[in-house]
Amino acid sequence: MSAITNHMPTAELQALDAAHHMHPFTTNKELAEKGARIITRAQGVTLTDSEGNQILDAMAGLWCVNIGYGRPELAEVASRQMRELPFYNTFFQTTHVPAIALSSKLAELAPGDLNHVFFAGSGSEANDTNIRMVRTYWALKGKPSKSIIISRKNAYHGSSVGSGSLGGMTYMHEQGGLPIPDVHHINQPHWWAEGGEMSPEDFGLARAQELEQAILDLGEDRVAAFIAEPIQGAGGVIIPPATYWPEIQRICDKYEILLIADEVICGFGRTGNWFGSITVGIRPDIMTIAKGLSSGYQPIGGSIVSDEVAAVMDSAEFNHGYTYSGHPVAAAVALENLRIIEEENVIGHVRDVAGPYMKKKWEALADHPLVGEARIVGLMGSIALTPHKDSRAKFASEAGTVGFICRERCFANNLVMRHVGDRMIISPPLVISTEEIDTLVERATKALDECYAELKKRDLLKAAS
Ligand SMILES: *Cc1c(COP(=O)(O)O)cnc(C)c1O
C-alpha cells in the first residue's frame, strides 16, 4: 500500500477511514455514508481540515488542549526524552526522573495535603484506580464492607467498565453489562432541567442532601466514597447552584466518606484556578486528573491523593498499575505543559482577561430567542436551547434534535461547539485572545440565528407538552 498522507484527496481518505477505522461514540455506518471530517493541522485555537477550512476550536479538542495547539516546546521535550529514555516502567522498585519531577510538581500545585500521585494513561484508567483504591483503603482500615461508591446520574467519569459504571450515562450502561456492583447514583444538581418551581438555592441544597439520604439508606458502614466533577462537563456543562458543594462537603465530613473530585476537565486552569475544587471550595481526598495535565499532547492521567489516604495505601502492596503509569515521555511533556501554564500565567489570563471578557459576551447570548440560559465559569460554558424561556420548556422533538441542528450550523460557520442533548457547550483553549472570543461569539450567534430559522421552517419550535 502506498503512503497515506495529508496530500491525498479528502474522499479517498474518508473511504479508507470508513473501511478500517471504528470511531468512538459514533454510529459508524452513518458516518461512512457522510464521510468523516479530516483535521490535518492546528495552531493556537484554529484547526485546519483537509479542505483547507480554518475552524475555531471552541472545544479545545476534547476539553484538553489548554495551552493551544502547535507549541514546539512540547515537541522538543518529547523528542529529547525519547532519545534519552523512551520507556521504563515504575513497577519493580524502579523510577525515573520524569515521574519523580511530575509527581513532585503536582504535589506542589494541588491544594491542601494532596501530595501523592498514582499515574495512569487516561482519565478512565485513573478512575478505575480510584475504585480499587478507595475500596482497598477501607479494607486496610479494617472496614472491608465500605465498598459502595456514590456517584450521580448524568456524570461522566470515563468509558472503561469501571469508570463507565461510575458515570451516570444510562445509554452507556445499556451496553456491555454496566454498572459493576456497588455503585449507586443520586440525582444531579441540574436546576435548569430538573429544578421545577424551586429556587436554584433550595434545589442545590435538596440535591446535595440526597447524598446524606443515600448514605443513611445504604448504611454508613457500606459507603466508601462519593465521586463528582466540580462542574459536570460532558453532561452539558452543568454549573451547580452555590448551595450545592458546601453541603456535599459537610456530608462527606460528617460521615467520613472519601470525596473524589474528578478534575479531568476542571483541572489545570479551566475554571480560573489550578483546580475546580478551589473554585467550588471543596477539600477532596482524591483528585482525578488527565486531559489538561498534558494539554492533550500526550495521553496521561492520574490520581492525586491526600497524605492520609497515601499513608494507609502505603502500608500494603496495591496490586494495581498500568504499563504506562508515569510514562517518561508523557510525564516529561506534561511537566513542560505545566511550566508553560505557570510561567505564561495562563490561569491569570483565564481569571482576569479571557474569562471575564467571555462571560459578558456569553451571558448576553441569553437574549437570543432560542436561548434559555447562558452560563460560564472560567472558560467552560453552556447554553440551554428552548422553545420557551420562561417555562424552561423542552422541545417536542426528540432530545438532541435541535442541538444537532445547531451544531451543524456551527460547523458550517467554522466553529466547533458541541451539543449535549439540546444544550450547546464550549471549552476553548485557555490561551484564547479577546479578538478570538469576538470571533467565537460572532460565529455562535450566526449559528443560533440560522438554527432558529431552520427550526421555524421545519416547524420544530414546538414545546413538549
Ligand atoms: C474525559 C473525562 C474522563 C475520561 O478521561 P479519558 O482520558 O477519556 O479516559 C473522566 N472524567 C471526566 C470528568 C472527563 O471529562
PDBQT file of the ligand as one rigid body, heavy atoms in Angstrom, charges set to zero:
ROOT
HETATM    1  C1  LIG A 501     -12.880  12.815  29.691  1.00  0.00    +0.000 C 
HETATM    2  C2  LIG A 501     -13.216  12.549  31.112  1.00  0.00    +0.000 A 
HETATM    3  C3  LIG A 501     -12.823  11.359  31.746  1.00  0.00    +0.000 A 
HETATM    4  C4  LIG A 501     -12.195  10.234  30.991  1.00  0.00    +0.000 C 
HETATM    5  O1  LIG A 501     -10.931  10.529  30.530  1.00  0.00    +0.000 OA
HETATM    6  P1  LIG A 501     -10.310   9.692  29.309  1.00  0.00    +0.000 P 
HETATM    7  O2  LIG A 501      -8.927  10.225  29.208  1.00  0.00    +0.000 OA
HETATM    8  O3  LIG A 501     -11.176   9.917  28.122  1.00  0.00    +0.000 OA
HETATM    9  O4  LIG A 501     -10.327   8.268  29.722  1.00  0.00    +0.000 OA
HETATM   10  C5  LIG A 501     -13.074  11.218  33.093  1.00  0.00    +0.000 A 
HETATM   11  N1  LIG A 501     -13.686  12.185  33.788  1.00  0.00    +0.000 NA
HETATM   12  C6  LIG A 501     -14.074  13.319  33.219  1.00  0.00    +0.000 A 
HETATM   13  C7  LIG A 501     -14.718  14.379  34.064  1.00  0.00    +0.000 C 
HETATM   14  C8  LIG A 501     -13.872  13.541  31.862  1.00  0.00    +0.000 A 
HETATM   15  O5  LIG A 501     -14.314  14.667  31.286  1.00  0.00    +0.000 OA
ENDROOT
TORSDOF 0
